[in-house]
Amino acid sequence: MIKIKRKNNLSQNKRDRIIENKHSINLNNEVSTNQRLDARTKRKLNRQVDKLPMIWVIMLTLAMIIIPLWFSQQVTEQVEAKEIKVEKIVEIKEDKSIIIADLKEKADEYKKTDSYVIDEAIKFLATHEWVRYKAYPDFKQWSICYWNKSIKWATATHEECEAMLETRVKTELLRINRIWDNLKPNQKTALISFMYNTGYNKRVLDYARKWDDASVVYLMSLYNTAWWKWHKGLQNRRYAEIAIYKS
């Protein structure tokens, strides 16, 4: 009985050892498999890590090439746009200078014409003559608008008064041109206003034809009375006409 028990004990010990060996083998196998898996993952990670720097290098190189090119293109476009703007501004200025020069030439030519004299005389008379749209007694006659002859109880519109003023100025200019056509435009304007107010004065025109400006100015300054009395308004008007004549 004792021998049988020993055998059983020995067999039990063997079994235990076998089981332990199996466990150790399994553990080793698990460790080896884990190690293999770890090695594979490490390789994959290493490969990914190895790939990442290359991608970054490529991206950086591309960025270093593309970004300066883009900036240079933007700068060139801005410079070209500014140059175009400058060219346009220069062209506009040149066009403006040409237009202004043409306008000045036309204005200078216009100032030498009789139409300029008529316009200036109308402007001057419109500020120095009263306008009335109903006839009023004027010394030995009836007048209307800008001291134009009229009949009693007559009326006129603003347009009719302006037309009367223009025709009267043109007639005075024709009278001046018949005597002496070589007067300056400002001298003609002053004489139109003077004769519009005082009437036709051949003596003044004769002095103007002789280029005797001092005598013209002196004679104009004498006509400063109304109703045989000195009149301040007429005196101021003579001063204004003389200033235009001398300008």
Protein Blocks (a to p, Z undefined) as FASTA:
>chain_A
ZZmmmmmmmmmmmmmmmmmmmmmmmmmmmmmmmmmmmmmmmmmmmmmmmmmmmmmmmmmm
mmmmmmmmmmmmmmmmmmmmmmmmmmmmmmmmmmmmmmmmmmmmmmmmmmmpmklmmmmm
mmmmmmmpccdfbdcdehjaccehjhpacdehiacdfklmmmmmmmmmmmmmmmmmmmom
kbcfklmmmmmmmmmmnopafklmmmmmnopaklmmmmmmmmmcghhiacfklmmmmmmm
mmmmmZZ
